[in-house]
Amino acid sequence: MRTEFVAYDRPRLAAASMLGQSFPFTHWAASMRHRVLGPSQSVLVYTYTFEVGPPMLRWLLEPIVVQVFNWQTRRRFARLHDFLAHSAGEVQRWQRAQGMEEFV
């Protein structure tokens, strides 16, 4: 799948949409918004939308794609959580070096 950023405001927002089509998707777009909640605490809100095709098979493909996509998304965010929990000090040092003190 080829995507392009349609909005990017590091480190608060990243949004992308699919270029062309990539089976089984006929449309795909997603955004990630990061909000600081307090010292060493934040939330990442991931929103996505997609449509599968071909249209004649959507009734069959969509429930399967939804299950797989949700499962893969949960796995990826669990790995991100584990990385951040394990590497918090390193991430904070990197944020400071990037001038992102508001996120530390």
BELSULMO-V161682 format. One record per residue. SS is DSSP state (A for helix, B for strand, O for the rest). OMEGA is omega in whole degrees, 0 to 359 (NA if undefined). D_CENTER is the distance of its C-alpha to the mean C-alpha in whole Angstrom. Layout:
ss-><SS	SS>
omega-><OMEGA	OMEGA>
d_center-><D_CENTER	D_CENTER>
This chain:
ss-><O	B	B	B	B	B	B	B	B	O	O	O	B	B	B	B	B	B	B	O	O	B	O	O	B	B	B	B	B	B	B	B	B	B	B	B	B	B	O	O	B	B	B	B	B	B	B	B	B	B	B	B	O	O	A	A	A	A	A	A	A	A	A	A	A	A	A	A	A	A	A	A	A	A	A	A	A	A	A	A	A	A	A	A	A	A	O	A	A	A	A	A	A	A	A	A	A	O	O	O	A	A	A	O>
omega-><174	180	173	175	176	174	180	178	184	356	186	189	169	179	183	173	183	173	180	178	178	185	8	184	170	176	177	175	181	174	174	177	180	178	175	179	181	179	178	180	179	178	176	181	181	180	179	174	175	176	180	180	12	185	181	182	183	181	181	186	189	179	179	181	178	180	182	181	178	180	179	180	178	178	183	180	174	177	177	178	180	178	182	178	182	188	186	181	179	179	179	177	178	179	178	180	179	181	182	183	181	182	182	NA>
d_center-><15	15	13	13	12	14	13	13	14	14	13	12	10	8	8	9	12	13	17	20	19	18	20	19	17	19	16	12	10	7	6	5	9	10	14	17	19	22	23	20	18	15	12	9	8	5	7	8	11	13	17	19	22	25	26	29	27	24	26	26	22	20	21	20	17	15	17	15	12	12	13	11	8	10	12	9	8	12	12	10	13	16	15	15	18	20	19	20	23	22	18	21	23	21	20	23	24	22	23	20	23	22	18	21>
